[in-house]
Amino acid sequence: MLEGRVGSTAMLQLLGTSSAVAFDRVYPFQNGYLTYFVRLTNQISRQNPTGQELVEFIYRSDVNIEPLPFQAGVIDPVDMARRSLSAIWQEFSSSVIERSAGVRYYAEKYWGGIDRVIDAGIHPIIIDLVRDPRDIIASMRSFNERHSNRLFGRPLADDDWQHLQKTVLGMAQRFNEFALPVPVPRLRVRYEDFVTDMASQAAKIGALLEVDLNVGAVTADSPVLESHMTAESVEASIGRWRDELAPSEVSFIERRLGASMRELGYV
């Protein structure tokens, strides 16, 4: 997906209407097991052999698991990380299937590169969610007003301008990832198409997964929709940047992301 505020919550709601798809159905559907497992096993591939880390690891019960606190000798850390991710995913999948009859898929809002997932022998079906970057920024700001600027990396920035710069950098990286070929099924879904004609998008996704998806159950779930939306309506969420962003901000976004935005039909 492309950052947050791209329709990922509605997408999980839609996927969740099929009993063949497993994930923790707790709003806002942020429990990312794959994201966690990838980051957990990535610590094996990294090494930090200064000595002090090993002492802290041994004697402190509350120390976080970090890179290997010594220089590996009897293993290849990168290969071990790959094999560990593969083994954990097999056990995770088995546990999910044991608890939920008829499950064929697991879904999450995945945050990270896909290369390590594929290298571990995991075969995902990727749904890339994209949205006009200018509307993403406007929506992020509006959502953060409700949550005291706690989300989307805002606490790491001094002000809105710095946050805009960092967010656009992340978007550029995501756009580059979208352009890379992958040996797994991949579907691109534009936010603007998804929220205005969910039925047709659901038909495409359902055909890809060979499952039935219930659009009516998503649109009927008004408590989730009302708590998550920051615009007055779906229609008002498209092109909101014209009223909510400064010209200098719009110009910066278009300069930095112009090529990708043109490809997606946003400029």
Secondary structure as the mmCIF struct_conf table of DSSP 4:
data_model
#
loop_
_struct_conf.conf_type_id
_struct_conf.id
_struct_conf.beg_label_comp_id
_struct_conf.beg_label_asym_id
_struct_conf.beg_label_seq_id
_struct_conf.end_label_comp_id
_struct_conf.end_label_asym_id
_struct_conf.end_label_seq_id
BEND BEND1 GLU A 3 GLY A 7
HELX_RH_AL_P HELX_RH_AL_P1 SER A 8 LEU A 15
TURN_TY1_P TURN_TY1_P1 GLY A 16 THR A 17
BEND BEND2 SER A 18 SER A 18
TURN_TY1_P TURN_TY1_P2 SER A 19 ALA A 20
STRN STRN1 VAL A 21 ALA A 22
BEND BEND3 PHE A 23 PHE A 23
TURN_TY1_P TURN_TY1_P3 TYR A 27 PRO A 28
HELX_RH_AL_P HELX_RH_AL_P2 TYR A 33 SER A 45
STRN STRN2 GLN A 47 GLN A 47
BEND BEND4 THR A 50 GLY A 51
HELX_RH_AL_P HELX_RH_AL_P3 GLN A 52 TYR A 59
TURN_TY1_P TURN_TY1_P4 SER A 61 ASP A 62
HELX_LH_PP_P HELX_LH_PP_P1 VAL A 63 ILE A 65
BEND BEND5 PRO A 67 PRO A 67
STRN STRN3 LEU A 68 LEU A 68
BEND BEND6 PRO A 69 PHE A 70
BEND BEND7 VAL A 74 ILE A 75
HELX_RH_AL_P HELX_RH_AL_P4 PRO A 77 ARG A 99
BEND BEND8 SER A 100 SER A 100
TURN_TY1_P TURN_TY1_P5 ALA A 101 GLY A 102
STRN STRN4 TYR A 105 TYR A 106
BEND BEND9 GLY A 112 GLY A 112
BEND BEND10 ILE A 114 ILE A 114
HELX_RH_AL_P HELX_RH_AL_P5 ASP A 115 ASP A 119
TURN_TY1_P TURN_TY1_P6 ALA A 120 GLY A 121
STRN STRN5 ILE A 126 VAL A 130
HELX_RH_AL_P HELX_RH_AL_P6 PRO A 133 ARG A 146
TURN_TY1_P TURN_TY1_P7 HIS A 147 ASN A 149
BEND BEND11 LEU A 151 LEU A 151
TURN_TY1_P TURN_TY1_P8 PHE A 152 GLY A 153
HELX_RH_3T_P HELX_RH_3T_P1 ARG A 154 LEU A 156
BEND BEND12 ALA A 157 ASP A 159
HELX_RH_AL_P HELX_RH_AL_P7 ASP A 160 PHE A 178
TURN_TY1_P TURN_TY1_P9 ALA A 179 ALA A 179
BEND BEND13 LEU A 180 LEU A 180
BEND BEND14 PRO A 183 VAL A 184
STRN STRN6 ARG A 186 ARG A 190
HELX_RH_AL_P HELX_RH_AL_P8 TYR A 191 THR A 196
HELX_RH_AL_P HELX_RH_AL_P9 MET A 198 LEU A 209
TURN_TY1_P TURN_TY1_P10 GLU A 210 GLU A 210
HELX_RH_AL_P HELX_RH_AL_P10 VAL A 215 THR A 219
TURN_TY1_P TURN_TY1_P11 ALA A 220 ALA A 220
HELX_RH_AL_P HELX_RH_AL_P11 SER A 222 HIS A 228
BEND BEND15 ALA A 231 SER A 233
TURN_TY1_P TURN_TY1_P12 VAL A 234 VAL A 234
HELX_RH_3T_P HELX_RH_3T_P2 GLU A 235 SER A 237
BEND BEND16 ILE A 238 GLY A 239
TURN_TY1_P TURN_TY1_P13 ARG A 240 ARG A 240
HELX_RH_AL_P HELX_RH_AL_P12 TRP A 241 GLU A 244
BEND BEND17 LEU A 245 LEU A 245
HELX_RH_AL_P HELX_RH_AL_P13 PRO A 247 LEU A 264
TURN_TY1_P TURN_TY1_P14 GLY A 265 GLY A 265
#
